Amino acid sequence: MSVAATIRPIVTRAHFHATQHPIIEGYDPPEGWGWCFVDDTEVDLPDMTPHNGPIPRYV
């Protein structure tokens, strides 16, 4: 299954259009990949964003 199929594409694309942040990062845990909305392609992110503790869950 592709990265695009496993992320929440509607929410993330809406975030891109609202903020112009071009790349999202796979982050649960940091996974070393991202998605570029400008080029509609998966990108490798070897320098993952560090984080402390669990990622908050919004239900």
mmJSON file of the N, C-alpha and C atoms, coordinates in Angstrom:
{"data_MODEL":{"atom_site":{
"group_PDB":["ATOM","ATOM","ATOM","ATOM","ATOM","ATOM","ATOM","ATOM","ATOM","ATOM","ATOM","ATOM","ATOM","ATOM","ATOM","ATOM","ATOM","ATOM","ATOM","ATOM","ATOM","ATOM","ATOM","ATOM","ATOM","ATOM","ATOM","ATOM","ATOM","ATOM","ATOM","ATOM","ATOM","ATOM","ATOM","ATOM","ATOM","ATOM","ATOM","ATOM","ATOM","ATOM","ATOM","ATOM","ATOM","ATOM","ATOM","ATOM","ATOM","ATOM","ATOM","ATOM","ATOM","ATOM","ATOM","ATOM","ATOM","ATOM","ATOM","ATOM","ATOM","ATOM","ATOM","ATOM","ATOM","ATOM","ATOM","ATOM","ATOM","ATOM","ATOM","ATOM","ATOM","ATOM","ATOM","ATOM","ATOM","ATOM","ATOM","ATOM","ATOM","ATOM","ATOM","ATOM","ATOM","ATOM","ATOM","ATOM","ATOM","ATOM","ATOM","ATOM","ATOM","ATOM","ATOM","ATOM","ATOM","ATOM","ATOM","ATOM","ATOM","ATOM","ATOM","ATOM","ATOM","ATOM","ATOM","ATOM","ATOM","ATOM","ATOM","ATOM","ATOM","ATOM","ATOM","ATOM","ATOM","ATOM","ATOM","ATOM","ATOM","ATOM","ATOM","ATOM","ATOM","ATOM","ATOM","ATOM","ATOM","ATOM","ATOM","ATOM","ATOM","ATOM","ATOM","ATOM","ATOM","ATOM","ATOM","ATOM","ATOM","ATOM","ATOM","ATOM","ATOM","ATOM","ATOM","ATOM","ATOM","ATOM","ATOM","ATOM","ATOM","ATOM","ATOM","ATOM","ATOM","ATOM","ATOM","ATOM","ATOM","ATOM","ATOM","ATOM","ATOM","ATOM","ATOM","ATOM","ATOM","ATOM","ATOM","ATOM","ATOM","ATOM","ATOM","ATOM","ATOM"],
"id":[1,2,3,4,5,6,7,8,9,10,11,12,13,14,15,16,17,18,19,20,21,22,23,24,25,26,27,28,29,30,31,32,33,34,35,36,37,38,39,40,41,42,43,44,45,46,47,48,49,50,51,52,53,54,55,56,57,58,59,60,61,62,63,64,65,66,67,68,69,70,71,72,73,74,75,76,77,78,79,80,81,82,83,84,85,86,87,88,89,90,91,92,93,94,95,96,97,98,99,100,101,102,103,104,105,106,107,108,109,110,111,112,113,114,115,116,117,118,119,120,121,122,123,124,125,126,127,128,129,130,131,132,133,134,135,136,137,138,139,140,141,142,143,144,145,146,147,148,149,150,151,152,153,154,155,156,157,158,159,160,161,162,163,164,165,166,167,168,169,170,171,172,173,174,175,176,177],
"type_symbol":["N","C","C","N","C","C","N","C","C","N","C","C","N","C","C","N","C","C","N","C","C","N","C","C","N","C","C","N","C","C","N","C","C","N","C","C","N","C","C","N","C","C","N","C","C","N","C","C","N","C","C","N","C","C","N","C","C","N","C","C","N","C","C","N","C","C","N","C","C","N","C","C","N","C","C","N","C","C","N","C","C","N","C","C","N","C","C","N","C","C","N","C","C","N","C","C","N","C","C","N","C","C","N","C","C","N","C","C","N","C","C","N","C","C","N","C","C","N","C","C","N","C","C","N","C","C","N","C","C","N","C","C","N","C","C","N","C","C","N","C","C","N","C","C","N","C","C","N","C","C","N","C","C","N","C","C","N","C","C","N","C","C","N","C","C","N","C","C","N","C","C","N","C","C","N","C","C"],
"label_atom_id":["N","CA","C","N","CA","C","N","CA","C","N","CA","C","N","CA","C","N","CA","C","N","CA","C","N","CA","C","N","CA","C","N","CA","C","N","CA","C","N","CA","C","N","CA","C","N","CA","C","N","CA","C","N","CA","C","N","CA","C","N","CA","C","N","CA","C","N","CA","C","N","CA","C","N","CA","C","N","CA","C","N","CA","C","N","CA","C","N","CA","C","N","CA","C","N","CA","C","N","CA","C","N","CA","C","N","CA","C","N","CA","C","N","CA","C","N","CA","C","N","CA","C","N","CA","C","N","CA","C","N","CA","C","N","CA","C","N","CA","C","N","CA","C","N","CA","C","N","CA","C","N","CA","C","N","CA","C","N","CA","C","N","CA","C","N","CA","C","N","CA","C","N","CA","C","N","CA","C","N","CA","C","N","CA","C","N","CA","C","N","CA","C","N","CA","C","N","CA","C","N","CA","C","N","CA","C"],
"label_alt_id":[null,null,null,null,null,null,null,null,null,null,null,null,null,null,null,null,null,null,null,null,null,null,null,null,null,null,null,null,null,null,null,null,null,null,null,null,null,null,null,null,null,null,null,null,null,null,null,null,null,null,null,null,null,null,null,null,null,null,null,null,null,null,null,null,null,null,null,null,null,null,null,null,null,null,null,null,null,null,null,null,null,null,null,null,null,null,null,null,null,null,null,null,null,null,null,null,null,null,null,null,null,null,null,null,null,null,null,null,null,null,null,null,null,null,null,null,null,null,null,null,null,null,null,null,null,null,null,null,null,null,null,null,null,null,null,null,null,null,null,null,null,null,null,null,null,null,null,null,null,null,null,null,null,null,null,null,null,null,null,null,null,null,null,null,null,null,null,null,null,null,null,null,null,null,null,null,null],
"label_comp_id":["MET","MET","MET","SER","SER","SER","VAL","VAL","VAL","ALA","ALA","ALA","ALA","ALA","ALA","THR","THR","THR","ILE","ILE","ILE","ARG","ARG","ARG","PRO","PRO","PRO","ILE","ILE","ILE","VAL","VAL","VAL","THR","THR","THR","ARG","ARG","ARG","ALA","ALA","ALA","HIS","HIS","HIS","PHE","PHE","PHE","HIS","HIS","HIS","ALA","ALA","ALA","THR","THR","THR","GLN","GLN","GLN","HIS","HIS","HIS","PRO","PRO","PRO","ILE","ILE","ILE","ILE","ILE","ILE","GLU","GLU","GLU","GLY","GLY","GLY","TYR","TYR","TYR","ASP","ASP","ASP","PRO","PRO","PRO","PRO","PRO","PRO","GLU","GLU","GLU","GLY","GLY","GLY","TRP","TRP","TRP","GLY","GLY","GLY","TRP","TRP","TRP","CYS","CYS","CYS","PHE","PHE","PHE","VAL","VAL","VAL","ASP","ASP","ASP","ASP","ASP","ASP","THR","THR","THR","GLU","GLU","GLU","VAL","VAL","VAL","ASP","ASP","ASP","LEU","LEU","LEU","PRO","PRO","PRO","ASP","ASP","ASP","MET","MET","MET","THR","THR","THR","PRO","PRO","PRO","HIS","HIS","HIS","ASN","ASN","ASN","GLY","GLY","GLY","PRO","PRO","PRO","ILE","ILE","ILE","PRO","PRO","PRO","ARG","ARG","ARG","TYR","TYR","TYR","VAL","VAL","VAL"],
"label_asym_id":["A","A","A","A","A","A","A","A","A","A","A","A","A","A","A","A","A","A","A","A","A","A","A","A","A","A","A","A","A","A","A","A","A","A","A","A","A","A","A","A","A","A","A","A","A","A","A","A","A","A","A","A","A","A","A","A","A","A","A","A","A","A","A","A","A","A","A","A","A","A","A","A","A","A","A","A","A","A","A","A","A","A","A","A","A","A","A","A","A","A","A","A","A","A","A","A","A","A","A","A","A","A","A","A","A","A","A","A","A","A","A","A","A","A","A","A","A","A","A","A","A","A","A","A","A","A","A","A","A","A","A","A","A","A","A","A","A","A","A","A","A","A","A","A","A","A","A","A","A","A","A","A","A","A","A","A","A","A","A","A","A","A","A","A","A","A","A","A","A","A","A","A","A","A","A","A","A"],
"label_entity_id":["1","1","1","1","1","1","1","1","1","1","1","1","1","1","1","1","1","1","1","1","1","1","1","1","1","1","1","1","1","1","1","1","1","1","1","1","1","1","1","1","1","1","1","1","1","1","1","1","1","1","1","1","1","1","1","1","1","1","1","1","1","1","1","1","1","1","1","1","1","1","1","1","1","1","1","1","1","1","1","1","1","1","1","1","1","1","1","1","1","1","1","1","1","1","1","1","1","1","1","1","1","1","1","1","1","1","1","1","1","1","1","1","1","1","1","1","1","1","1","1","1","1","1","1","1","1","1","1","1","1","1","1","1","1","1","1","1","1","1","1","1","1","1","1","1","1","1","1","1","1","1","1","1","1","1","1","1","1","1","1","1","1","1","1","1","1","1","1","1","1","1","1","1","1","1","1","1"],
"label_seq_id":[1,1,1,2,2,2,3,3,3,4,4,4,5,5,5,6,6,6,7,7,7,8,8,8,9,9,9,10,10,10,11,11,11,12,12,12,13,13,13,14,14,14,15,15,15,16,16,16,17,17,17,18,18,18,19,19,19,20,20,20,21,21,21,22,22,22,23,23,23,24,24,24,25,25,25,26,26,26,27,27,27,28,28,28,29,29,29,30,30,30,31,31,31,32,32,32,33,33,33,34,34,34,35,35,35,36,36,36,37,37,37,38,38,38,39,39,39,40,40,40,41,41,41,42,42,42,43,43,43,44,44,44,45,45,45,46,46,46,47,47,47,48,48,48,49,49,49,50,50,50,51,51,51,52,52,52,53,53,53,54,54,54,55,55,55,56,56,56,57,57,57,58,58,58,59,59,59],
"pdbx_PDB_ins_code":[null,null,null,null,null,null,null,null,null,null,null,null,null,null,null,null,null,null,null,null,null,null,null,null,null,null,null,null,null,null,null,null,null,null,null,null,null,null,null,null,null,null,null,null,null,null,null,null,null,null,null,null,null,null,null,null,null,null,null,null,null,null,null,null,null,null,null,null,null,null,null,null,null,null,null,null,null,null,null,null,null,null,null,null,null,null,null,null,null,null,null,null,null,null,null,null,null,null,null,null,null,null,null,null,null,null,null,null,null,null,null,null,null,null,null,null,null,null,null,null,null,null,null,null,null,null,null,null,null,null,null,null,null,null,null,null,null,null,null,null,null,null,null,null,null,null,null,null,null,null,null,null,null,null,null,null,null,null,null,null,null,null,null,null,null,null,null,null,null,null,null,null,null,null,null,null,null],
"Cartn_x":[0.852,0.0,0.895,0.585,1.419,1.218,2.183,2.088,0.837,0.564,-0.604,-1.896,-1.958,-3.175,-3.287,-2.175,-2.212,-2.334,-2.022,-2.176,-3.596,-3.929,-5.274,-5.253,-5.486,-5.26,-6.152,-7.364,-8.246,-7.764,-7.456,-7.005,-5.657,-4.733,-3.399,-3.403,-4.19,-4.26,-4.917,-5.912,-6.534,-5.514,-4.682,-3.629,-2.656,-2.276,-1.377,-1.98,-3.239,-3.87,-4.027,-4.246,-4.424,-3.102,-2.01,-0.745,0.372,0.219,1.269,2.497,2.345,3.414,3.466,4.533,4.523,4.735,5.359,5.705,5.165,4.531,4.166,5.141,5.295,6.251,5.511,5.856,5.344,5.904,5.059,5.51,4.969,4.671,4.056,4.597,5.757,6.826,7.474,8.474,9.129,9.549,9.102,9.226,10.202,10.729,11.72,11.167,9.872,9.288,8.411,8.125,7.209,6.455,5.504,4.736,4.805,5.201,5.286,4.013,3.228,1.985,2.231,3.365,3.678,3.93,4.714,5.083,4.245,3.338,2.531,3.4,4.384,5.294,5.816,6.17,6.782,8.238,8.719,10.106,10.732,12.031,12.773,13.164,13.001,13.392,14.325,15.607,16.523,16.771,16.654,16.838,15.476,14.919,13.565,13.477,12.337,12.088,12.049,12.897,12.865,11.604,11.175,10.054,10.238,9.676,9.735,8.342,8.254,6.975,6.053,4.881,3.94,3.325,2.87,2.194,0.753,0.266,-1.122,-2.123,-3.17,-4.256,-5.481,-6.03,-7.237,-8.348,-9.33,-10.417,-11.675],
"Cartn_y":[-1.176,0.0,1.235,2.213,3.408,4.325,5.197,6.184,7.036,7.437,8.29,7.622,6.309,5.596,5.406,5.503,5.229,6.477,7.642,8.873,9.39,10.372,10.955,12.036,11.658,12.595,13.831,13.737,14.907,15.941,15.486,16.399,17.005,16.185,16.699,17.624,17.311,18.209,19.537,19.498,20.73,21.568,20.909,21.619,22.273,21.544,22.105,23.362,23.295,24.455,25.623,25.34,26.405,27.059,26.278,26.778,26.889,26.221,26.113,25.358,24.538,23.627,22.523,22.435,21.521,20.05,19.756,18.366,17.996,16.825,16.264,15.14,14.84,13.818,12.669,11.418,10.247,10.283,10.285,10.71,9.856,8.602,7.812,6.394,6.122,7.031,7.665,8.551,9.099,7.965,8.019,6.881,7.093,8.309,8.538,8.794,9.078,9.402,10.645,11.225,12.355,12.331,13.23,13.356,14.812,15.037,16.379,16.654,17.634,17.972,18.752,19.438,20.189,19.222,18.17,17.21,15.935,15.796,14.583,13.331,13.309,12.176,11.949,10.717,10.364,10.82,11.3,11.726,11.053,10.754,10.218,11.369,11.178,12.179,11.513,11.365,10.668,11.421,12.745,13.545,13.836,12.836,12.939,13.981,14.635,15.613,14.903,15.323,14.673,15.059,14.175,14.5,13.729,14.28,13.644,13.179,11.923,11.408,11.007,10.521,10.059,11.22,10.911,11.91,12.016,13.244,13.402,12.804,12.248,11.684,12.57,12.957,13.769,12.922,12.631,11.76,12.559],
"Cartn_z":[0.0,0.0,0.0,-0.812,-0.926,0.271,0.456,1.521,1.347,0.12,-0.134,0.298,0.196,0.569,2.073,2.805,4.237,5.089,4.557,5.33,5.188,5.974,5.883,4.809,3.555,2.449,2.459,2.912,2.892,3.904,5.112,6.169,5.817,5.357,5.066,3.861,2.852,1.689,2.086,2.938,3.423,4.196,4.999,5.736,4.75,3.711,2.698,2.069,1.68,1.035,2.002,3.273,4.257,4.657,4.686,5.227,4.208,3.072,2.06,2.557,3.607,4.015,2.967,2.16,1.02,1.366,2.516,2.835,4.205,4.283,5.584,5.873,7.158,7.585,8.248,7.853,8.561,9.966,10.976,12.302,13.435,13.186,14.264,14.293,14.833,15.259,14.044,14.224,13.031,12.101,10.867,9.957,8.812,8.638,7.6,6.211,6.104,4.808,4.946,3.819,3.769,2.458,2.329,1.096,0.667,-0.581,-1.142,-1.939,-1.494,-2.178,-3.457,-3.55,-4.768,-5.923,-5.665,-6.709,-6.682,-5.687,-5.516,-5.542,-4.646,-4.595,-3.178,-2.902,-1.63,-1.64,-0.488,-0.357,0.857,0.76,1.896,2.806,4.108,5.094,6.113,5.762,6.668,7.971,7.964,9.177,9.777,10.451,10.974,12.086,12.185,13.232,14.58,15.536,16.851,17.624,18.481,19.363,20.653,21.718,23.037,23.416,23.814,24.274,23.142,23.508,22.492,21.725,20.539,19.708,20.197,20.396,20.877,19.883,20.397,19.574,19.717,18.585,18.58,17.971,18.766,18.313,18.111],
"occupancy":[1.0,1.0,1.0,1.0,1.0,1.0,1.0,1.0,1.0,1.0,1.0,1.0,1.0,1.0,1.0,1.0,1.0,1.0,1.0,1.0,1.0,1.0,1.0,1.0,1.0,1.0,1.0,1.0,1.0,1.0,1.0,1.0,1.0,1.0,1.0,1.0,1.0,1.0,1.0,1.0,1.0,1.0,1.0,1.0,1.0,1.0,1.0,1.0,1.0,1.0,1.0,1.0,1.0,1.0,1.0,1.0,1.0,1.0,1.0,1.0,1.0,1.0,1.0,1.0,1.0,1.0,1.0,1.0,1.0,1.0,1.0,1.0,1.0,1.0,1.0,1.0,1.0,1.0,1.0,1.0,1.0,1.0,1.0,1.0,1.0,1.0,1.0,1.0,1.0,1.0,1.0,1.0,1.0,1.0,1.0,1.0,1.0,1.0,1.0,1.0,1.0,1.0,1.0,1.0,1.0,1.0,1.0,1.0,1.0,1.0,1.0,1.0,1.0,1.0,1.0,1.0,1.0,1.0,1.0,1.0,1.0,1.0,1.0,1.0,1.0,1.0,1.0,1.0,1.0,1.0,1.0,1.0,1.0,1.0,1.0,1.0,1.0,1.0,1.0,1.0,1.0,1.0,1.0,1.0,1.0,1.0,1.0,1.0,1.0,1.0,1.0,1.0,1.0,1.0,1.0,1.0,1.0,1.0,1.0,1.0,1.0,1.0,1.0,1.0,1.0,1.0,1.0,1.0,1.0,1.0,1.0,1.0,1.0,1.0,1.0,1.0,1.0],
"B_iso_or_equiv":[0.0,0.0,0.0,0.0,0.0,0.0,0.0,0.0,0.0,0.0,0.0,0.0,0.0,0.0,0.0,0.0,0.0,0.0,0.0,0.0,0.0,0.0,0.0,0.0,0.0,0.0,0.0,0.0,0.0,0.0,0.0,0.0,0.0,0.0,0.0,0.0,0.0,0.0,0.0,0.0,0.0,0.0,0.0,0.0,0.0,0.0,0.0,0.0,0.0,0.0,0.0,0.0,0.0,0.0,0.0,0.0,0.0,0.0,0.0,0.0,0.0,0.0,0.0,0.0,0.0,0.0,0.0,0.0,0.0,0.0,0.0,0.0,0.0,0.0,0.0,0.0,0.0,0.0,0.0,0.0,0.0,0.0,0.0,0.0,0.0,0.0,0.0,0.0,0.0,0.0,0.0,0.0,0.0,0.0,0.0,0.0,0.0,0.0,0.0,0.0,0.0,0.0,0.0,0.0,0.0,0.0,0.0,0.0,0.0,0.0,0.0,0.0,0.0,0.0,0.0,0.0,0.0,0.0,0.0,0.0,0.0,0.0,0.0,0.0,0.0,0.0,0.0,0.0,0.0,0.0,0.0,0.0,0.0,0.0,0.0,0.0,0.0,0.0,0.0,0.0,0.0,0.0,0.0,0.0,0.0,0.0,0.0,0.0,0.0,0.0,0.0,0.0,0.0,0.0,0.0,0.0,0.0,0.0,0.0,0.0,0.0,0.0,0.0,0.0,0.0,0.0,0.0,0.0,0.0,0.0,0.0,0.0,0.0,0.0,0.0,0.0,0.0],
"pdbx_formal_charge":[null,null,null,null,null,null,null,null,null,null,null,null,null,null,null,null,null,null,null,null,null,null,null,null,null,null,null,null,null,null,null,null,null,null,null,null,null,null,null,null,null,null,null,null,null,null,null,null,null,null,null,null,null,null,null,null,null,null,null,null,null,null,null,null,null,null,null,null,null,null,null,null,null,null,null,null,null,null,null,null,null,null,null,null,null,null,null,null,null,null,null,null,null,null,null,null,null,null,null,null,null,null,null,null,null,null,null,null,null,null,null,null,null,null,null,null,null,null,null,null,null,null,null,null,null,null,null,null,null,null,null,null,null,null,null,null,null,null,null,null,null,null,null,null,null,null,null,null,null,null,null,null,null,null,null,null,null,null,null,null,null,null,null,null,null,null,null,null,null,null,null,null,null,null,null,null,null],
"auth_seq_id":[1,1,1,2,2,2,3,3,3,4,4,4,5,5,5,6,6,6,7,7,7,8,8,8,9,9,9,10,10,10,11,11,11,12,12,12,13,13,13,14,14,14,15,15,15,16,16,16,17,17,17,18,18,18,19,19,19,20,20,20,21,21,21,22,22,22,23,23,23,24,24,24,25,25,25,26,26,26,27,27,27,28,28,28,29,29,29,30,30,30,31,31,31,32,32,32,33,33,33,34,34,34,35,35,35,36,36,36,37,37,37,38,38,38,39,39,39,40,40,40,41,41,41,42,42,42,43,43,43,44,44,44,45,45,45,46,46,46,47,47,47,48,48,48,49,49,49,50,50,50,51,51,51,52,52,52,53,53,53,54,54,54,55,55,55,56,56,56,57,57,57,58,58,58,59,59,59],
"auth_comp_id":["MET","MET","MET","SER","SER","SER","VAL","VAL","VAL","ALA","ALA","ALA","ALA","ALA","ALA","THR","THR","THR","ILE","ILE","ILE","ARG","ARG","ARG","PRO","PRO","PRO","ILE","ILE","ILE","VAL","VAL","VAL","THR","THR","THR","ARG","ARG","ARG","ALA","ALA","ALA","HIS","HIS","HIS","PHE","PHE","PHE","HIS","HIS","HIS","ALA","ALA","ALA","THR","THR","THR","GLN","GLN","GLN","HIS","HIS","HIS","PRO","PRO","PRO","ILE","ILE","ILE","ILE","ILE","ILE","GLU","GLU","GLU","GLY","GLY","GLY","TYR","TYR","TYR","ASP","ASP","ASP","PRO","PRO","PRO","PRO","PRO","PRO","GLU","GLU","GLU","GLY","GLY","GLY","TRP","TRP","TRP","GLY","GLY","GLY","TRP","TRP","TRP","CYS","CYS","CYS","PHE","PHE","PHE","VAL","VAL","VAL","ASP","ASP","ASP","ASP","ASP","ASP","THR","THR","THR","GLU","GLU","GLU","VAL","VAL","VAL","ASP","ASP","ASP","LEU","LEU","LEU","PRO","PRO","PRO","ASP","ASP","ASP","MET","MET","MET","THR","THR","THR","PRO","PRO","PRO","HIS","HIS","HIS","ASN","ASN","ASN","GLY","GLY","GLY","PRO","PRO","PRO","ILE","ILE","ILE","PRO","PRO","PRO","ARG","ARG","ARG","TYR","TYR","TYR","VAL","VAL","VAL"],
"auth_asym_id":["A","A","A","A","A","A","A","A","A","A","A","A","A","A","A","A","A","A","A","A","A","A","A","A","A","A","A","A","A","A","A","A","A","A","A","A","A","A","A","A","A","A","A","A","A","A","A","A","A","A","A","A","A","A","A","A","A","A","A","A","A","A","A","A","A","A","A","A","A","A","A","A","A","A","A","A","A","A","A","A","A","A","A","A","A","A","A","A","A","A","A","A","A","A","A","A","A","A","A","A","A","A","A","A","A","A","A","A","A","A","A","A","A","A","A","A","A","A","A","A","A","A","A","A","A","A","A","A","A","A","A","A","A","A","A","A","A","A","A","A","A","A","A","A","A","A","A","A","A","A","A","A","A","A","A","A","A","A","A","A","A","A","A","A","A","A","A","A","A","A","A","A","A","A","A","A","A"],
"auth_atom_id":["N","CA","C","N","CA","C","N","CA","C","N","CA","C","N","CA","C","N","CA","C","N","CA","C","N","CA","C","N","CA","C","N","CA","C","N","CA","C","N","CA","C","N","CA","C","N","CA","C","N","CA","C","N","CA","C","N","CA","C","N","CA","C","N","CA","C","N","CA","C","N","CA","C","N","CA","C","N","CA","C","N","CA","C","N","CA","C","N","CA","C","N","CA","C","N","CA","C","N","CA","C","N","CA","C","N","CA","C","N","CA","C","N","CA","C","N","CA","C","N","CA","C","N","CA","C","N","CA","C","N","CA","C","N","CA","C","N","CA","C","N","CA","C","N","CA","C","N","CA","C","N","CA","C","N","CA","C","N","CA","C","N","CA","C","N","CA","C","N","CA","C","N","CA","C","N","CA","C","N","CA","C","N","CA","C","N","CA","C","N","CA","C","N","CA","C","N","CA","C","N","CA","C","N","CA","C"],
"pdbx_PDB_model_num":[1,1,1,1,1,1,1,1,1,1,1,1,1,1,1,1,1,1,1,1,1,1,1,1,1,1,1,1,1,1,1,1,1,1,1,1,1,1,1,1,1,1,1,1,1,1,1,1,1,1,1,1,1,1,1,1,1,1,1,1,1,1,1,1,1,1,1,1,1,1,1,1,1,1,1,1,1,1,1,1,1,1,1,1,1,1,1,1,1,1,1,1,1,1,1,1,1,1,1,1,1,1,1,1,1,1,1,1,1,1,1,1,1,1,1,1,1,1,1,1,1,1,1,1,1,1,1,1,1,1,1,1,1,1,1,1,1,1,1,1,1,1,1,1,1,1,1,1,1,1,1,1,1,1,1,1,1,1,1,1,1,1,1,1,1,1,1,1,1,1,1,1,1,1,1,1,1]
}}}
